[in-house]
Amino acid sequence: MAASGSSSARSSLFIQLSPSRSAKLSFTIQLLLTLLWVIWAAMLAFSDKTGGDSFLFYAFFGLAVAFLIYVILQNTSVFGFQSYIEVTPEYLVRKHGIFRPKHIVAIPNIQAVHITPLALRVTEKDDTQTYFDLKQIRKRRDKEKIKSKVRDLASEYSFELTEAERSR
């Protein structure tokens, strides 16, 4: 039994995504703005001599620190990979960040896959479509690994596979 599990583990493909590449503001800008917010809130909270509104300043400071933690967790791998695409013989998984849900597509439920240079569009047998954005993958080699793995699965499970022509 262990041998089949280990062969399944070897045949799975796990590619980390860059979540900050899809953000409207880059990670560096988010981090700088958040640090400015924390510094400003700390100055307000800890330099208040009147004491009247200090509770609001401490709440503002707490929110700034919480948002700083959120930005760091969402864009770095502090607790491991949080944004990834995983391809196994049983399923395809797309996860975009620590606070977002996984999108799982079982391989036997796949009706068709359309491969473009920067995306995979998976159509399930119940006509549900799932879009796997490959723009967030840093290395071209990793994009090709995912595409070749999907091609192999298409021949093994005989679902329809179409590819967009490359324009060069």
C-alpha positions as CSV (number, residue, x, y, z in Angstrom):
1,M,0.0,0.0,0.0
2,A,2.8,2.4,0.8
3,A,4.4,1.9,-2.6
4,S,1.3,3.1,-4.4
5,G,1.1,6.2,-2.2
6,S,4.7,7.0,-2.9
7,S,4.3,6.6,-6.6
8,S,1.3,9.0,-6.5
9,A,3.4,11.5,-4.5
10,R,6.2,11.3,-7.1
11,S,3.7,11.8,-10.0
12,S,2.2,15.0,-8.5
13,L,3.3,18.4,-9.6
14,F,3.3,21.3,-7.1
15,I,4.1,24.8,-8.5
16,Q,4.2,27.9,-6.3
17,L,2.4,31.1,-7.6
18,S,3.4,34.7,-7.1
19,P,0.4,36.3,-5.5
20,S,1.8,39.8,-5.6
21,R,2.0,39.7,-9.4
22,S,-1.8,39.7,-9.7
23,A,-2.3,42.4,-7.1
24,K,-3.1,46.0,-8.2
25,L,-0.3,47.2,-5.9
26,S,3.0,45.3,-5.8
27,F,4.1,43.6,-2.5
28,T,6.7,46.3,-2.0
29,I,4.2,49.1,-2.3
30,Q,1.7,47.3,0.0
31,L,4.5,46.8,2.5
32,L,5.7,50.4,2.4
33,L,2.2,51.8,2.7
34,T,1.4,49.5,5.6
35,L,4.6,50.3,7.4
36,L,3.8,54.0,7.0
37,W,0.4,53.3,8.5
38,V,1.9,51.4,11.4
39,I,4.4,54.2,12.1
40,W,1.8,56.9,11.9
41,A,-0.6,55.0,14.1
42,A,2.1,54.3,16.7
43,M,3.0,58.0,16.8
44,L,-0.6,58.9,17.4
45,A,-1.2,56.2,20.0
46,F,2.0,56.6,22.0
47,S,2.5,60.4,21.8
48,D,-1.1,61.3,22.9
49,K,-0.8,63.5,26.0
50,T,-4.4,64.4,26.4
51,G,-5.6,60.8,26.9
52,G,-9.1,61.5,25.6
53,D,-8.9,59.7,22.3
54,S,-6.1,57.3,23.1
55,F,-8.5,54.3,22.8
56,L,-9.2,55.1,19.2
57,F,-5.5,55.6,18.5
58,Y,-4.7,52.2,20.0
59,A,-7.5,50.6,17.9
60,F,-6.1,52.3,14.8
61,F,-2.6,51.0,15.7
62,G,-4.0,47.4,16.2
63,L,-5.7,47.5,12.8
64,A,-2.5,48.7,11.2
65,V,-0.5,45.8,12.8
66,A,-3.2,43.3,11.8
67,F,-3.1,44.6,8.2
68,L,0.7,44.4,8.2
69,I,0.5,40.7,9.2
70,Y,-2.2,40.1,6.5
71,V,0.1,41.6,3.8
72,I,3.1,39.5,4.9
73,L,1.1,36.3,5.1
74,Q,-0.6,36.8,1.7
75,N,2.6,37.6,-0.2
76,T,5.3,35.5,1.4
77,S,5.7,31.9,2.3
78,V,6.0,32.4,6.1
79,F,3.8,29.3,6.7
80,G,4.7,27.4,3.6
81,F,3.3,27.9,0.1
82,Q,-0.1,29.5,0.2
83,S,-0.6,30.2,-3.5
84,Y,-0.1,27.2,-5.8
85,I,-1.3,25.0,-8.6
86,E,-1.1,21.3,-7.9
87,V,-1.5,18.6,-10.6
88,T,-1.9,15.0,-9.5
89,P,-3.3,11.9,-11.1
90,E,-6.5,12.4,-9.1
91,Y,-7.2,16.1,-9.2
92,L,-6.1,19.6,-10.2
93,V,-6.0,22.2,-7.4
94,R,-5.7,26.0,-7.6
95,K,-5.2,28.1,-4.4
96,H,-4.6,31.8,-4.4
97,G,-3.5,32.8,-1.0
98,I,-3.8,31.9,2.7
99,F,-7.3,33.4,3.2
100,R,-8.9,32.1,-0.1
101,P,-10.5,28.7,-0.7
102,K,-9.0,25.9,-2.8
103,H,-10.6,25.2,-6.1
104,I,-10.4,21.4,-6.7
105,V,-11.2,19.7,-10.0
106,A,-11.3,15.9,-10.0
107,I,-9.6,14.4,-13.0
108,P,-12.5,11.9,-13.8
109,N,-14.9,14.8,-13.9
110,I,-13.0,16.7,-16.6
111,Q,-14.7,16.9,-20.0
112,A,-12.2,19.2,-21.8
113,V,-9.2,21.3,-21.2
114,H,-8.1,24.3,-23.3
115,I,-4.5,25.3,-23.0
116,T,-3.3,28.8,-23.9
117,P,0.2,30.2,-23.4
118,L,-0.8,31.8,-20.0
119,A,-3.9,29.8,-18.8
120,L,-5.7,26.5,-18.6
121,R,-9.5,26.5,-18.9
122,V,-11.0,23.3,-17.5
123,T,-14.5,22.3,-18.4
124,E,-16.1,19.7,-16.2
125,K,-18.8,17.2,-17.2
126,D,-21.5,19.4,-15.5
127,D,-20.3,22.4,-17.7
128,T,-18.6,24.1,-14.8
129,Q,-15.5,25.9,-15.9
130,T,-12.4,26.6,-13.8
131,Y,-9.7,28.9,-15.0
132,F,-6.1,28.2,-14.0
133,D,-4.1,31.5,-14.5
134,L,-0.5,30.6,-15.3
135,K,0.7,34.3,-15.4
136,Q,1.6,34.0,-11.7
137,I,4.1,31.2,-12.4
138,R,7.6,32.7,-12.4
139,K,9.5,30.2,-14.5
140,R,8.7,29.2,-18.1
141,R,9.9,25.7,-17.3
142,D,7.2,25.3,-14.6
143,K,4.5,26.5,-17.0
144,E,5.7,23.8,-19.5
145,K,5.7,21.2,-16.7
146,I,2.1,21.9,-15.9
147,K,1.0,21.8,-19.6
148,S,2.9,18.6,-20.3
149,K,1.4,17.0,-17.2
150,V,-2.1,18.0,-18.3
151,R,-1.4,16.5,-21.8
152,D,-0.3,13.3,-20.2
153,L,-3.5,13.2,-18.1
154,A,-5.6,13.9,-21.2
155,S,-4.1,10.9,-23.0
156,E,-4.5,8.7,-19.9
157,Y,-8.1,9.7,-19.0
158,S,-9.2,10.5,-22.6
159,F,-10.7,13.9,-22.1
160,E,-10.7,16.5,-24.9
161,L,-7.6,18.7,-25.1
162,T,-7.3,21.8,-27.3
163,E,-4.4,24.2,-27.5
164,A,-4.3,27.8,-28.7
165,E,-1.8,28.4,-31.5
166,R,1.3,30.3,-30.5
167,S,1.7,33.6,-32.3
168,R,5.4,34.4,-32.8
